[in-house]
Amino acid sequence: MNQMTRWLSALALLMSCSAQAQVSESERQALIDFYHSTNGPQWLDSSNWLGPEGTECDWQGIWCYEEPDAA
């Protein structure tokens, strides 16, 4: 998977992550790659980034929501 594809996957995760579901390892890795590729340590606020597995929805700038049940 090329770097741009990983970034796009990370951005898609921002919009589709469920607060109740675990982020997949590939999605987590895409976010980590995005962080490193965009000089994350130099961001104005990188609170909680690179925390333990299961904390991705607490990373600054990551919004998670539950998708409504399909009717």
HUNORFEN-V449313 format. One record per pair of residues at least 4 apart in sequence whose C-alpha atoms are under 7 Angstrom apart, sorted by the first residue. I is the first residue (numbers start at 1). J is the second residue. D is the distance in whole Angstrom. If there is no record, write none. Layout:
# HUNORFEN-V449313
i=I j=J d=D
i=I j=J d=D
This chain:
# HUNORFEN-V449313
i=1 j=5 d=6
i=1 j=6 d=7
i=2 j=6 d=6
i=3 j=7 d=6
i=4 j=8 d=6
i=5 j=9 d=6
i=6 j=10 d=6
i=6 j=30 d=5
i=7 j=11 d=6
i=7 j=30 d=6
i=7 j=34 d=6
i=8 j=12 d=6
i=9 j=13 d=6
i=9 j=27 d=7
i=9 j=30 d=7
i=10 j=14 d=7
i=10 j=27 d=6
i=10 j=30 d=5
i=10 j=31 d=5
i=11 j=15 d=7
i=12 j=16 d=6
i=13 j=17 d=5
i=13 j=27 d=7
i=14 j=62 d=6
i=14 j=63 d=6
i=14 j=64 d=7
i=16 j=64 d=7
i=17 j=64 d=5
i=17 j=65 d=6
i=18 j=64 d=5
i=18 j=65 d=5
i=18 j=66 d=5
i=18 j=67 d=7
i=19 j=57 d=7
i=19 j=64 d=5
i=19 j=65 d=5
i=19 j=66 d=6
i=20 j=66 d=7
i=22 j=54 d=6
i=23 j=27 d=6
i=23 j=28 d=6
i=23 j=54 d=7
i=24 j=28 d=6
i=25 j=29 d=6
i=26 j=30 d=6
i=27 j=31 d=6
i=28 j=32 d=6
i=29 j=33 d=6
i=30 j=34 d=6
i=31 j=35 d=6
i=32 j=36 d=6
i=32 j=50 d=7
i=33 j=37 d=6
i=34 j=38 d=6
i=35 j=39 d=6
i=35 j=40 d=5
i=36 j=40 d=6
i=39 j=43 d=7
i=40 j=46 d=7
i=41 j=46 d=7
i=45 j=60 d=7
i=46 j=60 d=6
i=47 j=59 d=6
i=47 j=60 d=5
i=48 j=58 d=7
i=48 j=59 d=5
i=48 j=60 d=6
i=49 j=59 d=5
i=49 j=60 d=7
i=51 j=55 d=6
i=55 j=59 d=7
i=57 j=62 d=6
i=57 j=63 d=6
i=57 j=64 d=6
i=58 j=62 d=7
